[in-house]
Amino acid sequence: MVQVNYFAVLAAAVAAFVVGALWYSPVLFGKAYLTLRGLDSASNVAMPPGEIAAEFARWLVIAFVLARFMVMLSVASLPAALSFGLWMWLAIYTALAGSVLHEGTPWRLYAIHAGDGLVKIVLIALILGWWRR
């Protein structure tokens, strides 16, 4: 049976959620994100509570899946966790680049999402790796 540290999963999901809130805020990429989506940045668009809950649940699932993989692959050091996170991000966001290639998603919008994913996935892997060492 794969042993996952549920507290580490929860902490990693919370960290990813906080990073996302900052990433898409006006402090970082919020204005560019809204512009690329065709939304008015002056309208102070707020996420509905249900969408906020779904976003947290999404990162909770991602953190749990990454934790299971890390246990199964015996990733138990910070350098190994960093490497694992980078490889997972590369696989996931290369697959998602199809939205740019085939659906006309602006590459700048994809880059905002990919950068967000890079920070979150690596952060999750490092948090999980820190708890496993």
Beta strands, then each sheet from edge to edge (+ up, - down):
end
